[in-house]
Amino acid sequence: MQKMNELKQMVLNVIDEFDTEYECIEIDPEYEYTVIGVPDRSYVWVMSREKKMDEKLLIQILTRLKERGYDMEKIERMKFSS
C-alpha cells in the first residue's frame, strides 16, 4: 500500500502542473512505474520509482504507446542526477 501511495503522490505532483484531464494508461502491478497520458495524446509521462528505468521495459512501454497513437518524435527523456 505504501508503494501505491508514493506512486500516486508522484503522479499528482506532476499532473497538478497541467490544467487538463488525464488517464492512467498503465500501472505496474508492483507499483514500480506508471504511464499517464492526456486524451488527445499531446502529453504522456512514464514515471518510475527508480531514477533509471530498465531499458528493455522502457522500450516495451514506448512500443505500446506508439501502438496507442502517441508520436514517438515528441517524447523526451528526462535526465536525473544521481
Helices and strands as residue ranges (DSSP letters): H 2-15, E 23-27, E 33-37, E 44-48, H 55-67, G 72-74
